[in-house]
Amino acid sequence: MITTLPKCGVSMEGRLAKKPRVTGDSTALSRISKPLVSIITPSYNQGRFIEDTLLSVKNQDYPNIEHLVIDGGSSDNTVEILKKHEKDYNLKWTSEPDKGQSDAVNKGFERAGGQIIGWLNSDDVYVDRHVVSYVVSKFQEFDNVDVIYGDGINIDESNLVLKAINYIPWFSFNRLVRLDFIIQPSCFLRKQVVQQHKLRADIDLPMDYEYYLRLAAHGFNFRHVNRVLAGLRWHEKAKSLSRGEELRAESKKVRELYGQRYDPSYYLSFLLDDILLLLLKIHGLKTIIALRASSRKHNLAFPARFDSLPNAILRQLSFNPRQVFG
C-alpha cells in the first residue's frame, strides 16, 4: 500500500524544491570509447516472449553489453530458453524466488557493472539494432544528462506493430506529475542514478512512475531523444491491461504523494496535454512508415510483423493516448 513519500526534494506544498544531487563523474563517460551497458530484465513465466527480448539485445550492434536476467523461479520454459542463449552473447542469468518485479530489478541494479543501465521487461523488446549505440552516443554528447528516454511502439503477442508512441518531447516535472509520459523500456540511466535510488518494493504496479518522479524531485536531469527505442508488448496478461483499474488507482496515489492537486489549473493543463497527445499521435504516422522501411532493410532487432498500411494508419489515428500515458 502506498502511504508515505520517501525523503526527496518535494516540499509540503507539492512544488519541486531545488536540491543538489550527488552524482559520479558523468564527464568520465565521454572519455570512454565503448562504456559497458548493463541491460536488466526481470522475468517470471514469460517463456512465450522472453526469446524475442533476448534476441533484441543480442542483435544490438554495440559491442560492450551485459544482459542480466533476474528470473523469479519460473515454472514454464523460461530457464530452457535462457540456457539456449547463454553462450550466444554476454548473457548472465539467475533463477530463484524473489519478492516480485521491483525486487528483481533492484537485484539487477546492484549487480550491474555498466556505466549506463537499461531496464527491459521480459515481454518487451528493443526495436532496432542501433538502440544501445545511439543511447551511448547521446550520454556522451550530453554530460549533464542523467536519464534519457525515447519514443516507442506497441506490439501484440505475435509481434504485430500496433501503433507508435511518440513521447512528450521536453521534460517537465509538473507535467510528469499530471501525466505518466515516460514508458519504462525506452528509458536509460547513468550508473550513479541506480546506485543512489532503487525501486520501492511497496508499490505493486506504477513502481517505475514513482521512480521517475523521485529522480526528478531529487534534481536528476532528464532528456528526451526523438527516436524509437523500445517495443512495449500488449497482451492479455500484461499488467497495464489485466490490472488497468488498479494501475490507475495506484498512479493517482503516487501523483498525490508528489504534490498533485486537482484544482482548476490542473484541469486546464489536462486539456492542453490532450491536445499535445493528439498531435503526437498524428506524428506517429511518420514513425509507422519509417519502421516499415527499416524492416525491409533488416535493421530491426526483433521479428516484427506489419499488416496493411491502411490498417496501420487507421489503428494509429483511432487509439486513445490516455490508455498508454495514463
LOGUBA-154848 format. One record per residue (C-alpha): residue in one letter; z, y, x. Coordinates in steps of 0.25 Angstrom, whole numbers, plus 5000, padded with zeros to 4 digits. Layout:
residues N
aZYX...
***
This chain:
residues 326
m500050005000i499650145005t500950225004t501150305017l500250385026p500350355041k500650475051c499450555052g498850695052v498850715037s499850825032m500750815020e499650905013g498650795015r497850885025l497350845039a498450885049k497750905062k498450815072p498050785087r497550645089v497850555101t496550485106g496050425118d494950485128s493850485118t492950545128a493050425137l492150355127s490950445131r491150395145i491050245142s489550195141k489850085131p491250085126l491749965119v491749965104s492649875096i492249835082i493349775074t493049685062p494249645053s493849515046y494349425035n493449315028q492149395029g491349285034r490149325025f489949455032i490649455046e489449395053d488649525049t489849605054l489849535068l488349545069s488349695066v489249715078k488549605087n487249675085q487649805090d486849865102y488149915108p488549825120n490049845120i490749805107e491849715104h491949655090l493349625085v493449545073i494849525067d494849415057g495949395048g495949245048s494649225039s494549095032d492949105030n491949085041t492249215048v492849155060e491649065061i490749185061l491649255072k491549125081k490049125079h489849265085e491049275094k490149255106d488949335102y489549475105n490949535109l491649485096k493149455096w493849405084t495149345079s495449275066e496949275062p497649325049d497949475049k498549575039g497249625033q496049715037s496849825043d497649735052a496349665057v495749805060n496949855067k496949725076g495549755079f495949905083e497049845092r496049745099a494849835100g494549875115g493349975111q493350125113i492650125099i493150045087g492349995075w492949925062l491949835055n492349745044s491849605043d490949635032d490349755037v489249785048y488749885058v487349925053d486449935065r486449885080h486750025085v488050065077v489050045089s488250105099y487950225090v489450245087v489850235102s488850345105k489450435095f490850415100q490350445114e489650565108f490850625101d492050615110n492950675099v492650575088d493650465085v492950405073i491550385070y490950345056g489550325051d488750285039g488550145033i487950055023n488449965013i487949815013d488149705004e488549555006s487149525011n486949645020l486049715010v486149865013l486649935000k486850075004a487050175015i488350255016n488250385023y489550435026i490150575026p489450645038w490650725042f492150695043s493150765035f494650715033n494750785019r493450705015l493950575021v495250585012r494350605000l493250505003d493350375012f492050405019i492150325032i491750185029q492450095039p491350015046s490650135050c491850195058f492150185073l493350235080r493850265094k494850175100q495950275101v495850285086v496150145083q497250145094q497950255086h497750215072k497650075065l497350045050r498450045040a498749895036d499449945023i498049995018d497349885012l495949945009p495650085014m496250065027d495050125034y495050245025e496550275029y496250245043y495150355044l496050455036r497150435046l496250445058a495650575053a497050625049h497450605064g496350685069f495350585074n493950635073f492850565064r491350575065h490250525056v488950475062n487750475054r487350335056v487550205048l488550115056a489050005046g488749925034l489949915024r489749785016w490049785001h490349644995e491249594984k492449574994a492349705001k493649784999s492949904995l492249834983s493249724979r494449814980g493849944977e494850004968e496049964978l495250034989r495050164981a496550164977e497050144991s496050244996k496550344987k497950324992v497450345006r496850475002e498150524996l498950485009y497950565017g498150685008q497050674997r497450764985y496650754972d496550904969p495250984965s494750994979y494750844980y493850824968l492950934973s492850874986f492650734980l491350794972l490850854985d491050714992d490250644981i489050744983l489150714998l489150564996l487950574987l487150644998l487550535008k487150424998i485750484997h485750505012g486050355013l484550325009k484150365022t485150265028i484650155020i483150175024a483550185039l484350055038r483149985033a482350035045s483449995054s483449855048r481949845051k482149885066h483249775067n484349885070l485349835060a486549755065f486749665053p485749595044a485549705034r484749685021f483949785013d483349784999s482249864994l482250014997p482250064983n483549974980a484250024992i483950174988l484450154974r485750084979q485950194989l485850304978s486650234968f487950194975n489150274973p489650324987r491150324982q491050174982v490950184997f491750305001g492850304990
***
